Amino acid sequence: MRNSENSATVRSTVLAVAVGAMIGLGGIMLTAAMLAVSPRQAAATPQFAQQTKLPCGQCHANPAGGGKLKSFGQKFKDKGNKL
């Protein structure tokens, strides 16, 4: 009888540790995902924003700049980066 009680206790402990590890890993993965998709403020002022005194979002779909251009940004590019 004592062996079966010890065996059940060991199984319960192993199960509790495994569940705790899975919850901890899930929390880490959730935090990493949130950090990966959270918006970031630009660390530097791009050349054209300094030149034109316009925000990056004036030309770019992404307000932080970079990536796809809006129609205004495409016209700016087509004109040799001049207003």
Long-range contacts (C-beta under 8 A, 24 or more apart in sequence): 39-64, 40-64, 48-76, 48-81, 51-81, 52-76, 52-83
